[in-house]
Structures are given as C-alpha cells and as structure tokens.
Amino acid sequence: MSITEMPQNWEPKILVFACNWCTYAGADLAGLSRLQYPPNIRILRVPCSGRVNPQFVIRAFQRGIDGVLVAGCHPGDCHYVSGNYFTRRRYLLMQRLLQYVGIDPERFQARWISGSEGPKFQQVVTQITEEIRAMGPNRKLRDAQ
Amino acid sequence: MSEMTKKMQEIAREILEKGEAQVVIGWEKGTFWYLSPPAFIDKPEDVQRLVWDDFCHNNLSKYLVDLKNHEGKTAVFVKGCDSRAFNRLLQDKQIDREKVILIGIPCPGLLDQDKAKELGKNSELPKAQKCLECQYPNPLVYDYYLGDKEALNEVAATKEAADYSDVAAIEAMSPDERYDFWTRQYDRCIRCYACRNVCPACSCRECVFDQTRVGWIGKANNSSENQFFALTRAMHVAGRCIECGECERACPMDIPIMLLNKKLVKDINELFGEYDAGVDIEGKLPLGHFDKNDPEEFM
C-alpha cells in the first residue's frame, strides 16, 4: 500500500518525548486524575528534554510517525538545572529548519509541561492529535515510499 | 609568476630552511588551469610548486586537524575564511596554536571554478558566489602577513551586510513547494560526504555518518536517508559554520548546501543575537550556552 493514499481507519501516530521529571509525571497525573486523552500518542520517557537529539525527531518521521512533541520542565525547573534551556535553543532552531525543508509546523512541536499540569498535558496532546488528524498522514521524510 | 606567488615561495623557503616549521601547507596548480588544490611542502627545493591565483579555494585550516599529532610546527597560508576556520578549530581545542605558524594573505575574492570550466580560459569569469557574499576577505589572525597592511584596513572598512535574499525566497514558498524543492536537491545526493570532508566545522574524530554499527543512518541512497543526512549535518554545523562555502564547491552534484547553512546562520542571528563564527575566539558558541531571556515559544 502506498503511503500517499489515505488508508481506511487511519489514526494519527504521535510520538511524545516526555522528560522523566516533569512531563512524564504530568502524564501520570493526567492518568491518575482520569483525564481522557487520545490513545494516539506514544510516550517515550527521556531523562531530560535536553536528551532529545534532533536526529531522534527526524528518525521518527522516517519511520512513520505523523507528529512529534518534545516536552519538558518549564524553564527554571529543570532537574538538571539547565537542560531545558539548551533544549529551547536547539529546538527553536530545529523547528525553523524543519519548516524550511517543508515540514508543516504542526508536525513538530515543543511544550513545557510540569509535573502538576495533568490537565495541560491532556489539553496539549488532544490539540496536537486533532491538528494532525485534520492534516492526514505524514508523507514527508518517510523512508517507505 | 604573480607578486603574491613570489612572496609565498620566499616565505615558505625561509620557514623551511630555518626549520621554523616542518611542513608548509599552500596551494599548487592542479590537473586543470582552473584547479588549485592544496600542496604540502616539506623540502625547501619544492617551494616553487606553491602558487597563488584565482582558484585557491581550498580551506587549508581543515588540514591542520589531520596534522595535529605531527611533531614540530606546521605553517599554513590563510585567507579570510581560512583564518575564521582556524579560530573555530582553536575554539574547539582541535589544534594547538603553538604548533601553527599562520601566513596571512589578503583575498580579493576568487573566481567560480564551474564557470571557468564552462566558459574557458580567455573569458571574463564571475566571482564565486561565496566570495561575493564574503564579509571577511582579510585574515583575522596571522603571524606573518603578505601584502600591504593599508589595503587590509581599506577592505575591512567595506564589510558588507549579509545578504539572505536567497534564503528568504525559499521561506516565501508554501511547505509543499519547499519540500519538493529540497527533495529535488537531495535526490541528487550520492552521499560521497565530500561536503563533510572539506568542512572546517566537521572535526569530529569519528563522524556519526561513519558509525554504521550504531545505525544513525542507513547505507541506502534514497530520498529519506539523504535528507536525514542533510538535516543532521546542518544541525551539527549550526553555530559553527563560517560560511566559507567549501561544502557547496566540493559537492559533485551541485546541491545548494549553503542555503541550509545560511538559514541556520540567519536564525541564530535573529533568535540569539548577532554571531559570526570564528571571529572572536573568546565568545561562546550559540548552541553551547543559553540565555534565560531567550525567545519563549514553547509555553
């Protein structure tokens, strides 16, 4: 099946890089609070948002992910003091570079979600899932043509 | 023989005869009249091979990385862009300043090799694109200086503002048009890694693209892997690219690699403040530090 045609029952696949100390705890809180969010996301726990290599993001797109979210602690809250400040610089650039080579801005996003922001986690992933659902499957950078 | 060639040979002979350095890196005439590849001179009688003409494009500072474990000193000729590359490598602690003798050459801007090949010897040749956009034609750091110092100040005063109109032209396209544009470009890539090999910012002991067992990048030459390569390389040299344009010149498939690099330079300037890589060796790299007041878009 070619990836250019819209498959039946297509559901977006979204990869969330969640920092262990804030966003992962936030996601956990969303679950504990029984907040419903779409099952389209796959959470990948990383020690810090600064651990997320730009190559991870490109690789995700290559292997068929439709949208990527990098999430970590709010600036000033990093468990490792400054990891998320580096993330911010890196992904401000990376976001623009991806847009420059033609990736839609909705497909790659970054957010700060703290351990107490369960509702924010729910709201962010719901919003991203809906945006990606409206756009359809990602065909850019895919390695299976 | 040009005046500058004569001066180059004189100083190289002097350095080798006195034993100040064991090797002198310069340029020599290559297979064709429009090629001046690097030359490594270690005997005083070989200095007549050295030449300075309109095609001495190669960034010689890159070769210092290969020679960093050599005993004794290395002398190297530097144009403006070579000297920025030297500063950059020094900043990364890739080379030892004590082991290098720099011989500065003011660069009037070099000619386009591809055009030279196309138009022939007796035609009016345009300058290379990278030289038209050059902001630092004079060496920023040197131990000896060939040429006259007044001309140096004159050229320094005429430093032009960077031109990003080609980047802006791509930014103006729609996402799909941009993707098609870059796919067209990188479908041509044969992944010879010439851009990496010639790049003075690419100084890793082992490059990620060579670590095949780790599996960052597949060996397959397809659109997806080629773009993975392009984006990864662009991110790796972000903040360290000195815009010498060597990648684009070395590319056998004429991929506009500098369009990617310039985009990153432009964004770094806009987001984190004006920064010219390889100008000030004391400053921190844009991606090597942060500012608490950086733009916030991820709330």
Interface residues (C-beta under 8 A of the other chain):
Chain A: P54 Q55 I58 R59 Q62 P75 G76 S82 Y85 F86 R88 R89 R90 Y91 L92 L93 M94 Q95 R96 L97 L98 Q99 Y100 V101 G102 I103 D104 A110 R111 W112 K140 L141 R142 D143 Q145
Chain B: I170 E171 P175 D176 E177 R178 Y179 D180 F181 W182 T183 V208 W216 G218 N222 S223 S224 E225 Q227 F228 A230 L231 T232 A234 M235 A238 L260 K263 L264 D267 I268 L271 F272 P286 L287 F290 D291 K292 D294 P295 E296 E297 F298 M299
